[in-house]
């Protein structure tokens, strides 16, 4: 943790985009009821794209841009010092992801009358991969590649990675929600069924991890596209030129993704090549739009809310995840259920938000998510006002 009196010339547009994605991730991950969600706040069941499917890839893109900024101080040269920093951050982020997954199992174990030792040692069903582990792997591998590979060659490397992954998907039944999918096969062999996410589509439940090992390959390419765009941003000091560059890249990537969708469907859960192209394109265009609004037109008053999330992004995401586990696991006495016990989240949703919304379950679910985001923002705002930036 460090205190700073100023933001040391942080790119405000990037902080705001980062903050929007973190707030969005917290919002879509914490509805009052998973059965009552407005369509735009749901992930696509399989193929397709919804607004909710954009938040994680947008953050991955931003991580790539930020990595370009941070590695610039090493002059993009591979040294043991630079590699040690990358490795240390990779391990820390991955460990935090595992820690959050373990905490959920531990808390539920304690509350379900397991002994303290059994709850602590409950590793048999811990999910190894997830959002934080994926961020860790993509940052660690992507940043190392950015130090070892000439930057002029990176677009070709990214293209090759996406082509190779597309071939793997086409030859390995990769676009089917099935145990025969090559992505599922790899995860079953390497991770084991007990350490994978359980997904349900059209009533069919399978062990299928949307942050699996094989689909990390296109995610690294995703991060590197953000890295390349970071170079485009710092390649000029003129904001109008930055906007032109980002819009051009964004347009090319977005149209490429949509056009190739006819043969390679856009699919977040397998992180398909078209998903990479489309979401990176949209993220680049959106960043260009924010630069125009914030840095050229000077409309910054609306930014403060998202800036509180953007300056401490990973901490805020972890805070939301931990709070979600606590309120979803801890049970309190209540007459709202036949058992006489209900989770804090259930009590808030059924006892407060449902009556407040006059029984409209979907509206109540959304209102709960918004209030949850605001609660997290209050903590982030305190850190922001005190100029406390927690580096993970």
C-alpha positions in Angstrom: 0.0 0.0 0.0 1.2 3.5 -0.7 0.0 7.0 -0.2 0.3 9.6 -2.9 -0.6 13.2 -2.8 -1.3 13.2 -6.6 -2.2 10.7 -9.2 1.3 11.1 -10.8 0.0 11.9 -14.2 -2.4 9.0 -14.4 -4.4 8.8 -17.6 -7.8 9.8 -16.3 -9.7 8.2 -19.2 -8.0 4.9 -18.5 -8.9 5.1 -14.8 -12.5 5.8 -15.6 -12.8 3.0 -18.1 -11.2 0.7 -15.5 -13.6 1.9 -12.9 -16.6 1.4 -15.1 -15.6 -2.2 -15.8 -15.0 -3.0 -12.1 -18.3 -1.4 -11.1 -19.9 -3.4 -13.9 -18.3 -6.6 -12.8 -19.5 -6.1 -9.2 -23.0 -5.2 -10.5 -23.5 -8.3 -12.7 -22.0 -10.7 -10.1 -24.3 -9.7 -7.3 -28.0 -9.7 -8.3 -30.5 -10.1 -5.5 -31.6 -13.4 -7.1 -29.9 -15.3 -10.0 -33.3 -16.3 -11.2 -34.6 -12.8 -11.7 -32.2 -10.7 -13.9 -32.9 -8.3 -16.7 -31.6 -9.7 -20.0 -28.8 -7.2 -20.6 -27.4 -8.2 -17.2 -27.1 -11.9 -18.1 -24.2 -13.5 -19.8 -25.0 -15.1 -23.2 -26.0 -18.7 -22.5 -23.4 -19.9 -25.1 -22.8 -18.2 -28.4 -23.6 -14.5 -28.6 -22.8 -11.3 -26.8 -24.6 -9.2 -24.2 -23.5 -6.0 -22.4 -22.5 -8.2 -19.4 -20.1 -10.1 -21.5 -18.1 -7.0 -22.1 -17.0 -6.1 -18.6 -14.3 -8.8 -18.0 -12.7 -8.5 -21.5 -12.7 -4.7 -21.2 -10.8 -5.0 -18.0 -8.4 -7.5 -19.7 -7.8 -5.0 -22.4 -7.2 -2.2 -19.9 -4.7 -4.5 -18.1 -2.8 -4.7 -21.3 -2.7 -0.9 -21.8 -1.6 -0.4 -18.2 1.1 -3.0 -18.6 2.6 -1.0 -21.5 2.7 2.0 -19.2 4.3 0.1 -16.3 6.9 -1.7 -18.4 8.1 1.5 -20.1 10.2 2.3 -17.1 12.3 -0.8 -17.8 12.7 0.4 -21.4 10.9 -2.8 -22.4 14.1 -4.8 -21.8 14.1 -8.2 -20.1 16.1 -8.1 -16.9 15.9 -10.3 -13.9 14.6 -7.3 -11.9 11.8 -6.7 -14.3 11.0 -10.4 -14.6 11.1 -10.8 -10.8 8.5 -8.0 -10.4 6.2 -9.6 -13.1 6.6 -13.0 -11.4 5.9 -11.6 -8.0 2.7 -9.8 -9.1 1.6 -12.9 -11.0 1.9 -15.1 -8.0 0.2 -12.6 -5.7 -2.8 -12.1 -7.9 -3.1 -15.9 -8.5 -2.9 -16.6 -4.8 -5.5 -14.0 -4.0 -7.9 -15.7 -6.5 -7.3 -19.1 -4.8 -7.7 -17.4 -1.4 -11.1 -16.0 -2.3 -12.2 -19.4 -3.6 -10.9 -21.1 -0.4 -12.6 -18.5 1.8 -16.0 -19.3 0.3 -15.5 -23.0 1.0 -14.1 -22.3 4.5 -17.0 -20.1 5.5 -19.6 -22.5 4.2 -17.9 -25.4 5.9 -17.8 -23.6 9.3 -21.5 -22.6 9.0 -22.4 -26.2 8.1 -21.0 -27.6 11.3 -17.6 -28.7 10.0 -14.8 -28.7 12.4 -12.4 -25.8 12.1 -9.6 -28.0 10.9 -11.8 -29.7 8.3 -13.0 -26.3 7.1 -9.5 -24.9 6.8 -8.3 -28.0 5.0 -11.2 -28.1 2.6 -9.2 -28.1 -0.7 -10.9 -31.1 -2.4 -13.4 -29.0 -4.3 -11.6 -25.6 -4.5 -11.9 -24.0 -8.0 -8.4 -23.5 -9.2 -9.1 -21.1 -12.0 -11.3 -18.0 -12.1 -11.2 -14.3 -12.8 -8.2 -13.5 -10.7 -6.1 -16.5 -11.7 -6.9 -15.7 -15.4 -5.8 -12.1 -14.9 -2.6 -13.4 -13.2 -1.7 -15.8 -16.0 -2.4 -13.4 -18.7 -0.5 -10.6 -17.0 2.5 -12.8 -16.2 2.8 -14.5 -19.6 1.8 -11.5 -21.6 4.1 -9.0 -19.8 7.0 -11.5 -20.2 6.3 -11.9 -23.9 6.2 -8.1 -24.3 9.8 -7.9 -22.9 11.2 -10.7 -25.0 9.5 -10.1 -28.4 10.1 -7.0 -30.5 7.0 -4.8 -30.4 6.8 -4.6 -34.2 6.3 -8.4 -34.2 3.6 -8.5 -31.5 0.6 -8.0 -33.9 1.9 -11.0 -35.9 2.3 -13.1 -32.7 -1.2 -12.2 -31.6 -2.6 -13.1 -35.0 -0.8 -16.4 -34.9 -2.1 -17.2 -31.4 -5.7 -16.6 -32.4 -5.3 -18.6 -35.7 -3.8 -21.6 -33.8 -6.6 -21.4 -31.2 -9.2 -21.2 -33.9 -7.8 -24.4 -35.5 -7.8 -26.2 -32.1 -11.5 -25.2 -31.6 -12.5 -26.3 -35.1 -10.7 -29.7 -34.9 -11.6 -30.3 -31.2 -15.4 -29.7 -31.1 -14.6 -26.5 -29.4 -17.9 -24.7 -30.1 -20.1 -27.3 -28.5 -21.2 -27.3 -24.8 -20.1 -30.9 -24.3 -17.7 -33.1 -22.4 -16.2 -33.8 -25.8 -15.1 -30.2 -26.2 -11.3 -30.0 -26.3 -11.4 -27.2 -23.7 -13.3 -29.4 -21.3 -11.1 -32.4 -22.0 -7.9 -30.5 -21.2 -9.3 -29.1 -17.9 -10.6 -32.5 -16.8 -7.2 -34.0 -17.5 -5.1 -31.3 -15.9 -7.3 -29.7 -13.2 -9.7 -32.5 -12.3 -13.5 -32.4 -12.2 -13.6 -31.3 -8.6 -11.7 -28.2 -9.3 -13.7 -26.9 -12.2 -16.7 -24.6 -12.5 -20.2 -26.2 -13.0 -22.1 -24.5 -15.8 -25.8 -25.1 -16.8 -27.2 -24.4 -20.2 -30.7 -25.3 -21.3 -31.1 -27.6 -18.2 -27.8 -29.5 -18.9 -25.1 -29.2 -16.2 -21.5 -29.9 -17.0 -18.1 -29.3 -15.5 -17.0 -26.6 -17.9 -14.7 -23.8 -16.8 -15.2 -20.5 -18.6 -11.7 -19.5 -17.4 -10.1 -22.8 -18.4 -6.5 -23.6 -19.2 -6.7 -23.8 -23.0 -8.9 -20.7 -23.3 -6.1 -18.8 -21.5 -4.2 -18.8 -24.8 -6.6 -16.3 -26.6 -6.8 -14.4 -23.3 -3.1 -13.7 -23.5 -3.6 -12.5 -27.0 -6.4 -10.3 -25.7 -4.1 -8.7 -23.1 -1.4 -8.2 -25.8 -3.8 -6.3 -28.0 -4.4 -3.9 -25.1 -0.6 -3.7 -24.7 -0.3 -2.7 -28.4 -3.0 -0.1 -27.9 -1.0 1.3 -25.0 1.8 1.8 -27.3 -0.5 3.7 -29.7 -1.6 6.0 -26.9 1.9 6.8 -25.7 3.2 7.1 -29.2 1.8 10.6 -29.4 1.0 13.4 -27.0 -1.8 14.7 -29.1 -5.2 13.4 -27.8 -6.9 13.9 -31.1 -4.3 11.7 -32.8 -4.7 9.1 -30.0 -8.5 9.1 -30.6 -8.0 8.5 -34.4 -5.6 5.7 -33.8 -7.8 4.0 -31.2 -10.9 4.4 -33.4 -9.2 3.0 -36.4 -8.0 -0.1 -34.5 -11.3 -0.5 -32.8 -13.3 -0.3 -36.0 -11.0 -2.9 -37.7 -11.1 -5.3 -34.8 -14.9 -5.0 -34.2 -15.8 -5.5 -37.8 -13.4 -8.4 -38.2 -14.9 -10.1 -35.1 -18.5 -9.7 -36.4 -17.6 -10.8 -39.9 -15.8 -13.9 -38.7 -18.6 -14.7 -36.3 -20.3 -16.7 -39.2 -17.7 -19.3 -39.0 -16.2 -18.8 -35.6 -19.1 -17.8 -33.2 -18.5 -15.1 -30.7 -18.4 -17.0 -27.4 -17.2 -15.7 -24.0 -17.1 -19.1 -22.3 -14.5 -20.4 -24.7 -13.0 -17.0 -25.3 -13.3 -17.5 -29.0 -11.0 -15.6 -31.4 -14.0 -13.5 -32.6 -14.8 -12.7 -29.0 -11.3 -11.4 -28.6 -11.5 -9.3 -31.7 -14.9 -7.9 -31.1 -14.5 -7.0 -27.4 -11.0 -5.5 -27.9 -12.4 -3.5 -30.8 -15.2 -2.2 -28.7 -12.9 -1.5 -25.7 -10.5 0.5 -28.0 -13.4 2.6 -29.4 -14.9 3.2 -26.0 -11.5 4.3 -24.6 -11.2 6.7 -27.6 -14.7 8.1 -26.8 -13.7 8.6 -23.1 -10.6 10.5 -24.1 -12.7 12.8 -26.3 -15.3 13.3 -23.5 -12.9 13.7 -20.6 -9.6 15.0 -21.9 -10.7 17.0 -24.9 -14.1 18.3 -24.0 -13.3 18.5 -20.3 -16.5 16.8 -18.9 -15.0 15.3 -15.7 -17.6 15.9 -13.0 -19.4 12.6 -13.7 -16.1 10.7 -13.4 -15.6 10.8 -9.7 -17.8 7.9 -8.9 -16.0 5.5 -11.3 -12.6 7.0 -10.4 -13.0 5.6 -6.9 -13.2 2.1 -8.5 -10.5 2.8 -11.1 -7.6 3.8 -8.9 -7.9 0.6 -6.8 -9.4 -1.8 -9.3 -8.2 -5.3 -8.1 -8.7 -4.4 -4.4 -12.3 -3.2 -5.2 -13.0 -6.4 -7.1 -11.7 -8.5 -4.3 -13.6 -6.5 -1.7 -16.8 -7.1 -3.6 -16.1 -10.8 -3.9 -15.4 -11.2 -0.2 -18.4 -9.2 0.9 -20.6 -11.3 -1.5 -19.4 -14.5 0.1 -20.0 -13.2 3.6 -23.6 -11.9 3.0 -24.4 -15.0 0.9 -23.1 -17.5 3.5 -23.9 -16.1 6.9 -27.4 -17.0 8.0 -29.6 -15.2 10.5 -33.0 -16.1 12.1 -35.9 -15.1 10.0 -39.6 -15.9 9.5 -39.2 -15.5 5.7 -38.3 -19.2 5.3 -39.7 -22.4 6.7 -36.4 -23.4 8.3 -36.4 -20.1 10.2 -32.9 -19.2 8.9 -31.9 -17.2 5.9 -28.7 -15.7 4.5 -28.1 -12.0 5.1 -28.4 -11.5 1.3 -31.7 -13.4 1.2 -33.1 -11.4 4.1 -32.2 -8.1 2.4 -33.6 -9.2 -0.9 -36.9 -10.8 0.4 -37.4 -8.7 3.4 -36.5 -5.2 2.2 -36.1 -5.0 -1.6 -39.0 -7.2 -2.6 -41.5 -5.2 -0.6 -39.9 -1.9 -1.7 -40.4 -2.9 -5.3 -43.9 -4.2 -4.6 -43.1 -7.8 -5.5 -41.3 -7.0 -8.8 -38.6 -9.7 -8.4 -36.5 -8.5 -11.3 -36.5 -4.9 -10.2 -35.7 -5.9 -6.7 -32.8 -8.0 -7.9 -31.4 -5.1 -9.8 -31.9 -2.6 -6.9 -30.1 -5.0 -4.6 -27.1 -5.1 -7.0 -27.0 -1.3 -7.3 -27.0 -0.8 -3.6 -24.3 -3.4 -3.2 -22.2 -1.5 -5.7 -22.8 1.7 -3.8 -21.8 0.1 -0.6 -18.5 -1.0 -2.1 -18.1 2.5 -3.6 -18.3 4.1 -0.2 -15.2 2.1 0.9 -13.5 2.9 -2.4 -14.3 6.6 -2.0 -12.8 6.8 1.4 -9.5 5.3 0.1 -9.7 7.7 -2.9 -10.2 10.8 -0.8 -7.3 9.8 1.5 -5.1 9.2 -1.6 -4.6 5.6 -0.6 -3.8 3.4 -3.6 -3.5 -0.3 -2.9 -1.3 -2.1 -5.3 -1.9 -5.7 -6.0 
